[in-house]
Amino acid sequence: MATVADGVGVRRWIVLSEDGRFVTLGRATDPSDEEVGHAEKALRAQGLAGWLAVMSGSPYARAAPSILMVRPLAGPRGSFEAAVEAFSADRRRSG
């Protein structure tokens, strides 16, 4: 039986960058519009872009988490699917 300790059932809001890196915005509550705006501004300031997304599952568990796009941030040029594949490739290298 899967447990929260396995990462199953864990939901987090993330910002997924075009190169597959991510940061967590929160787990207990949905991010506010202000928090999302600050994240988007920070991406632009670094010359990056990405997506606000919801990750279900742990990025550190064996089972791959699912990532659902919510909306683009800072005008990404690449596809969301390519960013998810870059995230997955990084997990395979690390894992």
N, CA and C atoms as a LAMMPS dump frame, in Angstrom:
ITEM: TIMESTEP
0
ITEM: NUMBER OF ATOMS
285
ITEM: BOX BOUNDS ff ff ff
-5.0000000000000000e+02 5.0000000000000000e+02
-5.0000000000000000e+02 5.0000000000000000e+02
-5.0000000000000000e+02 5.0000000000000000e+02
ITEM: ATOMS id mol type element x y z
1 1 1 N 0.836 -1.179 0
2 1 2 C 0 0 0
3 1 3 C 0.884 1.247 0
4 2 1 N 0.56 2.195 -0.865
5 2 2 C 1.336 3.432 -0.952
6 2 3 C 0.994 4.341 0.22
7 3 1 N 1.983 5.072 0.673
8 3 2 C 1.784 6.006 1.778
9 3 3 C 2.31 7.372 1.399
10 4 1 N 1.985 8.362 2.216
11 4 2 C 2.509 9.71 1.986
12 4 3 C 4.028 9.695 2.052
13 5 1 N 4.594 8.84 2.883
14 5 2 C 6.048 8.746 2.988
15 5 3 C 6.667 8.306 1.662
16 6 1 N 5.903 7.568 0.847
17 6 2 C 6.378 7.147 -0.47
18 6 3 C 6.294 8.284 -1.486
19 7 1 N 5.666 9.381 -1.088
20 7 2 C 5.495 10.504 -1.999
21 7 3 C 4.188 10.454 -2.753
22 8 1 N 3.447 9.351 -2.622
23 8 2 C 2.17 9.237 -3.302
24 8 3 C 1.159 10.078 -2.536
25 9 1 N 0.374 10.84 -3.241
26 9 2 C -0.614 11.669 -2.576
27 9 3 C -0.094 13.033 -2.169
28 10 1 N 1.188 13.283 -2.37
29 10 2 C 1.763 14.589 -2.061
30 10 3 C 1.533 15.496 -3.265
31 11 1 N 0.936 16.638 -3.027
32 11 2 C 0.676 17.6 -4.102
33 11 3 C 1.381 18.889 -3.752
34 12 1 N 2.095 19.418 -4.73
35 12 2 C 2.791 20.688 -4.509
36 12 3 C 2.66 21.56 -5.741
37 13 1 N 2.609 22.867 -5.509
38 13 2 C 2.649 23.838 -6.589
39 13 3 C 4.118 24.102 -6.902
40 14 1 N 4.46 24.078 -8.177
41 14 2 C 5.85 24.311 -8.572
42 14 3 C 5.923 25.316 -9.712
43 15 1 N 7.116 25.868 -9.881
44 15 2 C 7.471 26.58 -11.104
45 15 3 C 8.474 25.676 -11.795
46 16 1 N 8.13 25.207 -12.982
47 16 2 C 8.993 24.344 -13.79
48 16 3 C 9.632 25.193 -14.873
49 17 1 N 10.96 25.25 -14.891
50 17 2 C 11.652 26.053 -15.904
51 17 3 C 11.774 25.254 -17.202
52 18 1 N 12.11 25.949 -18.257
53 18 2 C 12.237 25.309 -19.569
54 18 3 C 13.293 24.21 -19.584
55 19 1 N 14.311 24.338 -18.72
56 19 2 C 15.381 23.332 -18.705
57 19 3 C 15.117 22.194 -17.722
58 20 1 N 13.923 22.156 -17.123
59 20 2 C 13.555 21.053 -16.25
60 20 3 C 13.791 21.28 -14.77
61 21 1 N 14.459 22.359 -14.411
62 21 2 C 14.624 22.669 -12.985
63 21 3 C 13.281 23.138 -12.429
64 22 1 N 13.104 22.981 -11.116
65 22 2 C 11.854 23.426 -10.522
66 22 3 C 12.091 23.96 -9.123
67 23 1 N 11.146 24.774 -8.674
68 23 2 C 11.097 25.224 -7.288
69 23 3 C 9.669 25.027 -6.802
70 24 1 N 9.538 24.727 -5.52
71 24 2 C 8.224 24.54 -4.917
72 24 3 C 7.7 25.871 -4.408
73 25 1 N 6.46 26.185 -4.763
74 25 2 C 5.819 27.4 -4.255
75 25 3 C 5.037 27.113 -2.983
76 26 1 N 4.59 25.907 -2.809
77 26 2 C 3.86 25.572 -1.6
78 26 3 C 3.117 24.264 -1.727
79 27 1 N 2.71 23.743 -0.568
80 27 2 C 1.967 22.492 -0.541
81 27 3 C 0.641 22.627 0.18
82 28 1 N 0.618 23.337 1.283
83 28 2 C -0.577 23.377 2.132
84 28 3 C -1.71 24.191 1.511
85 29 1 N -1.37 25.232 0.779
86 29 2 C -2.386 26.096 0.178
87 29 3 C -1.981 26.454 -1.242
88 30 1 N -2.948 26.906 -2.005
89 30 2 C -2.661 27.379 -3.358
90 30 3 C -1.873 28.683 -3.259
91 31 1 N -0.948 28.915 -4.201
92 31 2 C -0.206 30.185 -4.165
93 31 3 C -1.13 31.349 -4.505
94 32 1 N -0.865 32.473 -3.899
95 32 2 C -1.658 33.676 -4.189
96 32 3 C -1.214 34.259 -5.528
97 33 1 N -2.047 35.111 -6.086
98 33 2 C -1.672 35.798 -7.323
99 33 3 C -0.394 36.592 -7.125
100 34 1 N -0.225 37.164 -5.936
101 34 2 C 0.979 37.94 -5.63
102 34 3 C 2.22 37.044 -5.644
103 35 1 N 2.127 35.855 -5.044
104 35 2 C 3.264 34.92 -5.039
105 35 3 C 3.628 34.482 -6.458
106 36 1 N 2.619 34.195 -7.26
107 36 2 C 2.871 33.792 -8.645
108 36 3 C 3.501 34.956 -9.413
109 37 1 N 3.02 36.156 -9.171
110 37 2 C 3.593 37.34 -9.82
111 37 3 C 5.055 37.548 -9.454
112 38 1 N 5.395 37.338 -8.187
113 38 2 C 6.79 37.459 -7.75
114 38 3 C 7.654 36.391 -8.414
115 39 1 N 7.134 35.177 -8.527
116 39 2 C 7.889 34.09 -9.179
117 39 3 C 8.137 34.426 -10.641
118 40 1 N 7.118 34.938 -11.316
119 40 2 C 7.266 35.293 -12.729
120 40 3 C 8.285 36.424 -12.896
121 41 1 N 8.23 37.402 -12.017
122 41 2 C 9.185 38.522 -12.067
123 41 3 C 10.612 38.013 -11.845
124 42 1 N 10.785 37.079 -10.909
125 42 2 C 12.116 36.511 -10.638
126 42 3 C 12.638 35.722 -11.844
127 43 1 N 11.759 34.987 -12.511
128 43 2 C 12.179 34.266 -13.719
129 43 3 C 12.688 35.25 -14.773
130 44 1 N 11.89 36.288 -15.033
131 44 2 C 12.271 37.288 -16.044
132 44 3 C 13.598 37.953 -15.702
133 45 1 N 13.798 38.266 -14.426
134 45 2 C 15.03 38.935 -13.992
135 45 3 C 16.26 38.079 -14.263
136 46 1 N 16.082 36.76 -14.293
137 46 2 C 17.2 35.846 -14.552
138 46 3 C 17.261 35.4 -16.011
139 47 1 N 16.384 35.965 -16.841
140 47 2 C 16.359 35.587 -18.247
141 47 3 C 15.783 34.198 -18.471
142 48 1 N 14.926 33.763 -17.553
143 48 2 C 14.324 32.429 -17.639
144 48 3 C 12.823 32.525 -17.869
145 49 1 N 12.228 31.395 -18.193
146 49 2 C 10.783 31.291 -18.352
147 49 3 C 10.38 29.884 -17.946
148 50 1 N 9.093 29.695 -17.754
149 50 2 C 8.637 28.367 -17.372
150 50 3 C 7.141 28.323 -17.209
151 51 1 N 6.679 27.463 -16.311
152 51 2 C 5.259 27.25 -16.118
153 51 3 C 4.929 27.099 -14.639
154 52 1 N 3.775 27.609 -14.255
155 52 2 C 3.189 27.274 -12.974
156 52 3 C 2.541 25.915 -13.178
157 53 1 N 2.822 24.982 -12.292
158 53 2 C 2.325 23.617 -12.463
159 53 3 C 2.016 22.989 -11.108
160 54 1 N 1.295 21.891 -11.156
161 54 2 C 1.017 21.1 -9.968
162 54 3 C 1.71 19.756 -10.139
163 55 1 N 2.53 19.406 -9.146
164 55 2 C 3.224 18.117 -9.153
165 55 3 C 2.53 17.216 -8.142
166 56 1 N 2.136 16.036 -8.584
167 56 2 C 1.553 15.033 -7.69
168 56 3 C 2.556 13.913 -7.538
169 57 1 N 2.946 13.652 -6.304
170 57 2 C 3.995 12.679 -6.03
171 57 3 C 5.28 13.405 -5.672
172 58 1 N 6.226 12.671 -5.165
173 58 2 C 7.492 13.255 -4.747
174 58 3 C 8.516 13.219 -5.877
175 59 1 N 9.25 14.31 -6.082
176 59 2 C 10.306 14.279 -7.094
177 59 3 C 11.491 13.42 -6.658
178 60 1 N 11.494 12.984 -5.399
179 60 2 C 12.622 12.217 -4.857
180 60 3 C 12.305 10.739 -4.669
181 61 1 N 11.08 10.325 -4.928
182 61 2 C 10.687 8.923 -4.801
183 61 3 C 11 8.174 -6.099
184 62 1 N 10.992 6.847 -6.021
185 62 2 C 11.247 6.039 -7.224
186 62 3 C 10.201 6.259 -8.303
187 63 1 N 8.934 6.286 -7.889
188 63 2 C 7.854 6.487 -8.858
189 63 3 C 7.893 7.918 -9.373
190 64 1 N 7.769 8.058 -10.683
191 64 2 C 7.811 9.389 -11.285
192 64 3 C 6.561 10.181 -10.91
193 65 1 N 6.724 11.431 -10.505
194 65 2 C 5.552 12.256 -10.207
195 65 3 C 4.876 12.693 -11.505
196 66 1 N 3.612 13.032 -11.399
197 66 2 C 2.936 13.607 -12.56
198 66 3 C 2.975 15.123 -12.413
199 67 1 N 3.051 15.803 -13.543
200 67 2 C 3.135 17.264 -13.548
201 67 3 C 2.062 17.795 -14.488
202 68 1 N 1.198 18.648 -13.954
203 68 2 C 0.096 19.22 -14.711
204 68 3 C 0.328 20.723 -14.874
205 69 1 N 0.368 21.181 -16.11
206 69 2 C 0.57 22.605 -16.368
207 69 3 C -0.665 23.396 -15.961
208 70 1 N -0.432 24.532 -15.309
209 70 2 C -1.507 25.447 -14.956
210 70 3 C -1.488 26.639 -15.91
211 71 1 N -0.31 27.282 -16.037
212 71 2 C -0.185 28.406 -16.983
213 71 3 C 1.276 28.754 -17.201
214 72 1 N 1.582 29.35 -18.361
215 72 2 C 2.965 29.768 -18.623
216 72 3 C 3.331 30.994 -17.796
217 73 1 N 4.638 31.118 -17.515
218 73 2 C 5.183 32.263 -16.788
219 73 3 C 6.357 32.832 -17.573
220 74 1 N 6.379 34.126 -17.779
221 74 2 C 7.492 34.846 -18.414
222 74 3 C 7.723 34.434 -19.864
223 75 1 N 6.682 33.984 -20.547
224 75 2 C 6.762 33.722 -21.991
225 75 3 C 7.733 32.646 -22.44
226 76 1 N 7.536 31.402 -22.011
227 76 2 C 8.451 30.343 -22.446
228 76 3 C 8.425 30.161 -23.963
229 77 1 N 9.585 29.86 -24.53
230 77 2 C 9.697 29.632 -25.974
231 77 3 C 9.534 28.163 -26.329
232 78 1 N 9.959 27.292 -25.413
233 78 2 C 9.863 25.855 -25.648
234 78 3 C 8.511 25.325 -25.216
235 79 1 N 8.365 24.015 -25.328
236 79 2 C 7.101 23.391 -24.955
237 79 3 C 7.137 22.888 -23.513
238 80 1 N 5.972 22.813 -22.922
239 80 2 C 5.844 22.262 -21.575
240 80 3 C 6.308 20.803 -21.565
241 81 1 N 5.964 20.07 -22.594
242 81 2 C 6.348 18.659 -22.686
243 81 3 C 7.863 18.496 -22.684
244 82 1 N 8.577 19.392 -23.364
245 82 2 C 10.047 19.328 -23.39
246 82 3 C 10.611 19.626 -21.999
247 83 1 N 9.993 20.536 -21.265
248 83 2 C 10.448 20.843 -19.904
249 83 3 C 10.228 19.648 -18.983
250 84 1 N 9.087 18.975 -19.116
251 84 2 C 8.814 17.783 -18.304
252 84 3 C 9.814 16.683 -18.647
253 85 1 N 10.141 16.522 -19.917
254 85 2 C 11.131 15.511 -20.314
255 85 3 C 12.503 15.858 -19.745
256 86 1 N 12.878 17.135 -19.742
257 86 2 C 14.159 17.543 -19.146
258 86 3 C 14.163 17.262 -17.649
259 87 1 N 13.048 17.51 -16.974
260 87 2 C 12.907 17.194 -15.553
261 87 3 C 13.094 15.686 -15.337
262 88 1 N 12.422 14.898 -16.158
263 88 2 C 12.511 13.431 -16.033
264 88 3 C 13.918 12.913 -16.31
265 89 1 N 14.579 13.486 -17.306
266 89 2 C 15.954 13.073 -17.639
267 89 3 C 16.892 13.378 -16.479
268 90 1 N 16.713 14.515 -15.834
269 90 2 C 17.527 14.872 -14.684
270 90 3 C 17.305 13.898 -13.524
271 91 1 N 16.056 13.501 -13.311
272 91 2 C 15.746 12.51 -12.27
273 91 3 C 16.442 11.182 -12.559
274 92 1 N 16.44 10.762 -13.836
275 92 2 C 17.097 9.491 -14.193
276 92 3 C 18.592 9.56 -13.949
277 93 1 N 19.21 10.698 -14.263
278 93 2 C 20.651 10.866 -14.036
279 93 3 C 20.979 10.871 -12.554
280 94 1 N 20.108 11.498 -11.766
281 94 2 C 20.345 11.637 -10.324
282 94 3 C 20.038 10.363 -9.553
283 95 1 N 19.193 9.548 -10.131
284 95 2 C 18.618 8.511 -9.398
285 95 3 C 19.049 7.194 -9.168
